[in-house]
């Protein structure tokens, strides 16, 4: 009974709007990129091996940045996880914490288990960032899938398109496939994530993060169980969900997976060399980014809020916290 209540509550949260693509869409983009990811160098091969060994961390990372939207006042912290400073500080934390013990990706040495989990998690976060930029037509991408849906179906009403696409995209994906690659367990390196936030100047409590991540996990499980049945109501409102979700050139599944693949090649270099010159986001390439960790950059990251997720009560979240594996 508690599980059914949790699923119902998660569906209610999904119905209230979302801060980005839904969990199924994000995991689909990351999974396609994982299958494609390869390279001639040892670094790419090492990264692919880590992603293959820790899909539970990759999938958790692919959903993670939305963790705090509409959940106990953590909106700014969630927004910060959507932009490059989070990844930059994440790599810096990894290099200081794990490579300092001889665990470097590019040094021919096997990373520790915790180090590998953090790497896989951060590659998932990078996938989320790239996918959301296309999905939401951010950073000057005027022909992204959401803006086109707004113009073609909702009379230019971006908010209505946002609500339908974020939730309907997951339901459409459940209609298209059995979502068999989506795991029933996540592994979140909470200690490392909290340390990354401290580097960025945020103070985040462990219990809030654990509860908010648990809500995300239940939303994903709700999509897996009920998404196919709920799809028709969304398909009738937005035929584009059927016609172009996979192949639309800015924000379709193929496009987001391709952008993720290209981003991962850059992130692999970040881990191997500490050189952050290569960029992932269009937002970074359009202008010269402020220095890492600068107030200007952090405020820009915080200020571009998306529509907020509808939250669950803290009491309900406490009941659901055992659904996900997180650091103690």
C-alpha positions as CSV (number, residue, x, y, z in Angstrom):
1,X,0.0,0.0,0.0
2,X,2.8,2.4,0.8
3,X,4.4,1.8,-2.6
4,X,1.1,2.4,-4.4
5,X,0.6,5.7,-2.5
6,X,4.1,6.6,-3.5
7,X,3.5,6.0,-7.1
8,X,0.3,8.0,-7.0
9,X,2.0,10.9,-5.4
10,X,4.8,10.7,-7.9
11,X,2.4,10.8,-10.7
12,X,0.7,13.9,-9.2
13,X,4.1,15.5,-9.0
14,X,4.8,14.7,-12.7
15,X,1.4,16.2,-13.6
16,X,2.3,19.5,-12.1
17,X,5.1,20.4,-14.5
18,X,8.8,19.7,-14.5
19,X,12.1,21.4,-14.6
20,X,13.4,19.5,-17.6
21,X,12.9,16.4,-19.7
22,X,11.4,13.6,-17.6
23,X,13.5,10.8,-16.2
24,X,12.7,8.4,-19.0
25,X,13.8,10.8,-21.7
26,X,17.0,11.7,-19.9
27,X,17.9,8.1,-19.3
28,X,17.1,7.2,-23.0
29,X,19.5,9.9,-24.2
30,X,22.2,8.7,-21.8
31,X,21.7,5.1,-22.7
32,X,22.0,5.7,-26.4
33,X,25.1,7.8,-25.9
34,X,26.6,5.0,-23.7
35,X,26.1,2.4,-26.4
36,X,27.7,4.6,-29.0
37,X,30.6,5.9,-26.9
38,X,34.0,4.7,-28.1
39,X,37.2,6.2,-29.2
40,X,40.7,5.3,-30.4
41,X,42.4,6.3,-27.2
42,X,42.7,4.5,-23.9
43,X,40.9,7.3,-22.1
44,X,37.6,6.8,-24.0
45,X,37.9,3.0,-23.5
46,X,38.4,3.5,-19.8
47,X,35.4,5.8,-19.5
48,X,33.2,3.4,-21.5
49,X,34.2,0.6,-19.2
50,X,33.3,2.7,-16.1
51,X,29.9,3.6,-17.6
52,X,29.2,-0.1,-18.3
53,X,30.2,-1.1,-14.8
54,X,28.1,1.5,-13.1
55,X,24.8,2.0,-14.9
56,X,23.0,2.6,-11.6
57,X,25.2,5.7,-11.1
58,X,25.0,6.9,-14.7
59,X,21.2,6.7,-14.7
60,X,21.0,8.5,-11.3
61,X,23.2,11.3,-12.7
62,X,21.2,11.6,-15.8
63,X,18.1,12.6,-13.8
64,X,19.8,14.3,-10.8
65,X,20.0,18.0,-11.8
66,X,16.2,18.3,-11.4
67,X,16.4,17.0,-7.8
68,X,15.5,20.2,-5.9
69,X,12.8,21.8,-8.2
70,X,9.7,22.3,-6.0
71,X,11.2,20.3,-3.2
72,X,11.8,22.0,0.2
73,X,13.2,25.2,-1.2
74,X,16.1,23.6,-3.2
75,X,15.3,25.3,-6.5
76,X,18.5,27.3,-6.8
77,X,20.6,24.3,-5.9
78,X,18.8,22.3,-8.6
79,X,19.3,25.1,-11.2
80,X,23.0,25.3,-10.4
81,X,23.4,21.6,-11.3
82,X,22.2,22.4,-14.9
83,X,25.2,24.4,-15.9
84,X,28.9,24.0,-16.5
85,X,30.2,25.2,-13.1
86,X,28.7,22.2,-11.4
87,X,30.6,19.9,-13.8
88,X,33.8,21.9,-13.5
89,X,33.7,21.7,-9.7
90,X,32.7,18.0,-9.9
91,X,35.8,17.2,-12.0
92,X,38.0,19.3,-9.6
93,X,36.6,17.4,-6.6
94,X,37.3,14.1,-8.3
95,X,40.8,15.0,-9.2
96,X,41.5,16.3,-5.7
97,X,39.8,13.4,-3.9
98,X,40.5,10.4,-6.1
99,X,43.3,11.1,-8.5
100,X,45.4,12.3,-5.6
101,X,45.4,8.7,-4.4
102,X,46.7,7.6,-7.8
103,X,43.2,6.9,-9.2
104,X,43.5,9.0,-12.4
105,X,41.5,7.9,-15.5
106,X,44.4,8.6,-17.8
107,X,47.3,7.1,-15.8
108,X,46.7,3.4,-16.5
109,X,45.5,2.8,-12.9
110,X,42.1,1.4,-11.9
111,X,39.9,3.9,-10.1
112,X,38.5,3.1,-6.7
113,X,34.9,1.9,-6.6
114,X,33.7,5.2,-5.2
115,X,35.7,7.1,-7.7
116,X,34.2,5.2,-10.6
117,X,30.7,5.8,-9.3
118,X,31.3,9.5,-9.1
119,X,32.7,9.5,-12.7
120,X,29.6,7.6,-14.0
121,X,27.3,9.9,-12.1
122,X,29.0,13.1,-13.5
123,X,28.8,11.8,-17.0
124,X,25.1,11.3,-16.4
125,X,24.8,14.9,-15.1
126,X,26.6,16.1,-18.3
127,X,24.1,14.3,-20.4
128,X,21.2,15.9,-18.5
129,X,22.7,19.4,-19.0
130,X,23.2,18.9,-22.8
131,X,19.7,17.4,-23.2
132,X,17.9,20.1,-21.3
133,X,19.5,22.8,-23.4
134,X,18.1,21.3,-26.6
135,X,14.8,20.2,-25.1
136,X,14.0,23.7,-23.7
137,X,15.4,25.6,-26.7
138,X,17.8,27.4,-24.3
139,X,20.9,29.4,-25.2
140,X,19.5,30.8,-28.5
141,X,18.3,27.5,-29.9
142,X,15.2,29.0,-31.4
143,X,14.1,25.9,-33.3
144,X,14.3,23.5,-30.4
145,X,11.5,21.0,-30.0
146,X,9.6,22.8,-27.2
147,X,9.5,26.1,-29.0
148,X,8.3,24.4,-32.2
149,X,5.6,22.5,-30.3
150,X,4.5,25.8,-28.6
151,X,4.3,27.5,-32.0
152,X,2.6,24.7,-33.9
153,X,0.2,23.4,-31.3
154,X,-0.3,25.8,-28.5
155,X,-0.5,29.2,-30.2
156,X,3.0,30.2,-29.0
157,X,2.2,29.4,-25.4
158,X,5.5,28.1,-24.2
159,X,4.2,27.2,-20.7
160,X,1.5,24.9,-22.0
161,X,4.0,23.2,-24.4
162,X,6.4,22.8,-21.5
163,X,3.8,21.1,-19.3
164,X,2.8,18.7,-22.1
165,X,6.2,17.9,-23.4
166,X,8.0,17.3,-20.2
167,X,5.5,14.7,-19.0
168,X,4.1,13.6,-22.3
169,X,7.7,12.9,-23.6
170,X,8.1,10.3,-20.9
171,X,4.7,8.7,-21.6
172,X,5.5,8.7,-25.3
173,X,8.8,6.9,-24.7
174,X,6.9,4.3,-22.5
175,X,4.6,3.9,-25.4
176,X,7.5,3.4,-27.9
177,X,9.5,0.9,-25.8
178,X,9.4,-1.2,-22.6
179,X,12.0,1.0,-20.9
180,X,13.8,-2.2,-20.0
181,X,17.2,-0.5,-19.7
182,X,15.9,1.7,-16.8
183,X,17.1,0.1,-13.6
184,X,15.2,-0.5,-10.4
185,X,18.0,0.9,-8.4
186,X,20.1,4.1,-8.4
187,X,23.4,4.8,-6.7
188,X,24.0,8.4,-5.8
189,X,27.4,9.5,-4.4
190,X,25.8,11.9,-1.9
191,X,29.0,12.7,0.0
192,X,30.7,13.7,-3.2
193,X,27.7,15.7,-4.4
194,X,27.5,17.6,-1.2
195,X,31.2,18.4,-1.4
196,X,30.7,19.7,-5.0
197,X,28.0,22.0,-3.7
198,X,30.2,23.3,-0.9
199,X,32.9,24.1,-3.5
200,X,30.2,26.2,-5.3
201,X,29.2,28.0,-2.1
202,X,26.0,26.2,-1.4
203,X,25.0,24.6,1.9
204,X,22.8,21.5,1.2
205,X,21.6,19.2,3.9
206,X,21.9,15.5,3.4
207,X,18.4,14.6,4.5
208,X,16.8,17.1,2.1
209,X,18.9,15.8,-0.8
210,X,18.1,12.2,0.0
211,X,14.3,12.8,0.2
212,X,14.2,14.9,-2.9
213,X,16.1,12.3,-4.9
214,X,13.8,9.6,-3.6
215,X,10.9,11.6,-5.1
216,X,12.7,11.6,-8.4
217,X,13.1,7.8,-8.2
218,X,9.4,7.3,-7.6
219,X,8.5,9.5,-10.5
220,X,10.7,7.3,-12.7
221,X,9.0,4.2,-11.4
222,X,5.6,5.7,-12.0
223,X,6.5,6.4,-15.6
224,X,7.7,2.8,-16.1
225,X,4.5,1.4,-14.6
226,X,1.8,3.8,-15.8
227,X,3.3,5.8,-18.7
228,X,2.1,3.6,-21.5
229,X,-1.5,3.7,-20.3
230,X,-1.5,7.5,-19.8
231,X,0.1,8.2,-23.2
232,X,-3.1,8.5,-25.2
233,X,-4.3,11.6,-23.3
234,X,-1.1,13.4,-24.1
235,X,-0.8,12.2,-27.7
236,X,-4.2,13.7,-28.5
237,X,-3.0,17.1,-27.2
238,X,0.4,17.0,-29.0
239,X,0.7,14.7,-32.1
240,X,4.3,15.9,-32.4
241,X,5.1,13.5,-29.4
242,X,4.5,10.6,-31.8
243,X,5.7,12.1,-35.0
244,X,9.0,13.8,-34.1
245,X,10.1,12.8,-30.6
246,X,12.8,10.5,-31.9
247,X,14.1,12.3,-34.9
248,X,13.6,16.1,-34.4
249,X,16.9,17.8,-35.0
250,X,17.1,20.0,-31.9
251,X,15.7,18.2,-28.9
252,X,14.7,14.9,-30.4
253,X,16.1,11.7,-28.7
254,X,18.6,11.1,-31.4
255,X,19.9,14.7,-31.3
256,X,20.2,14.8,-27.6
257,X,22.0,11.4,-27.5
258,X,24.4,12.7,-30.2
259,X,25.1,15.9,-28.3
260,X,25.7,13.8,-25.2
261,X,28.1,11.6,-27.0
262,X,30.1,14.6,-28.2
263,X,30.0,16.2,-24.8
264,X,31.3,13.0,-23.1
265,X,34.4,13.1,-25.4
266,X,35.2,16.6,-23.9
267,X,34.4,15.5,-20.3
268,X,36.7,12.5,-20.7
269,X,39.5,15.0,-21.5
270,X,38.6,17.0,-18.4
271,X,39.1,14.0,-16.2
272,X,42.2,12.9,-17.9
273,X,44.0,16.2,-18.1
274,X,42.2,18.8,-15.9
275,X,42.0,21.0,-19.0
276,X,38.5,22.4,-19.3
277,X,39.0,24.2,-22.6
278,X,36.6,22.0,-24.6
279,X,33.0,22.9,-23.9
280,X,29.7,21.0,-23.9
281,X,27.0,23.6,-23.7
282,X,26.0,26.0,-26.4
283,X,25.6,28.5,-23.6
284,X,29.4,28.3,-23.0
285,X,30.4,28.5,-26.6
286,X,28.3,31.5,-27.5
287,X,30.3,33.8,-25.2
288,X,33.5,33.7,-23.1
289,X,32.5,32.1,-19.8
290,X,33.4,34.0,-16.6
291,X,36.1,32.3,-14.6
292,X,35.1,29.1,-12.8
293,X,33.3,29.8,-9.5
294,X,33.0,33.5,-10.1
295,X,29.9,35.3,-8.7
296,X,28.8,36.3,-12.2
297,X,28.8,32.8,-13.4
298,X,27.1,31.3,-10.4
299,X,24.3,34.0,-10.6
300,X,23.8,33.3,-14.3
301,X,23.4,29.6,-13.5
302,X,21.0,30.3,-10.7
303,X,18.9,32.9,-12.4
304,X,17.7,30.9,-15.5
305,X,14.9,29.1,-13.6
306,X,12.7,26.7,-15.5
307,X,9.1,26.0,-14.5
308,X,9.1,24.4,-11.0
309,X,8.3,20.8,-10.2
310,X,5.3,20.3,-8.0
311,X,6.6,19.0,-4.7
312,X,5.5,16.2,-2.4
313,X,5.2,16.8,1.3
314,X,8.3,16.2,3.4
315,X,6.3,13.6,5.4
316,X,5.5,11.6,2.3
317,X,9.1,11.8,1.1
318,X,10.3,10.4,4.5
319,X,8.1,7.4,3.9
320,X,9.7,6.9,0.5
321,X,13.3,7.4,1.3
322,X,14.2,3.6,1.4
323,X,13.4,3.3,-2.3
324,X,16.9,4.4,-3.4
325,X,20.5,3.6,-2.5
326,X,22.4,6.7,-1.4
327,X,25.5,7.2,0.7
328,X,25.0,7.0,4.5
